[in-house]
Amino acid sequence: IMFEGEYREDILIKGKLKVTFVTRSASSTATITKQLDSTKFNLISSMQESRALLCICHSLISYNGKDLSQATIEVRQAFIEKLPSVVVGALSNALVEFEMKTEAALSDAEAF
């Protein structure tokens, strides 16, 4: 990550669904934060769900053979919003695991 600027990984969800995630840039994180800050939420859970969806939109670059790497965030979001909610939940869980793994790798002094 430090030398390439990003990290990509192919992940197999439930042994069947192949996706590729990429680490988000500081710019992507700021964009997500600004979008959430400009939206009125009545429930914390609504904000958390929206944040999870936006994180997937900024991180998912391939879905079951479909290349999304050059797609705009809006196109990715429209694609993801058409998926069944159980699939979006599985994507969210896989993304959390991916992020924990990359964070752990960067916090390891041996990685540097």
PyMOL commands that set and color helices and strands:
alter all, ss='L'
color gray80, all
select helices_A, chain A and resi 26-37+44-59+73-81+85-107+109-111
alter helices_A, ss='H'
color red, helices_A
select strands_A, chain A and resi 8-13+17-22+60-63+66-67
alter strands_A, ss='S'
color yellow, strands_A
deselect
rebuild
show_as cartoon
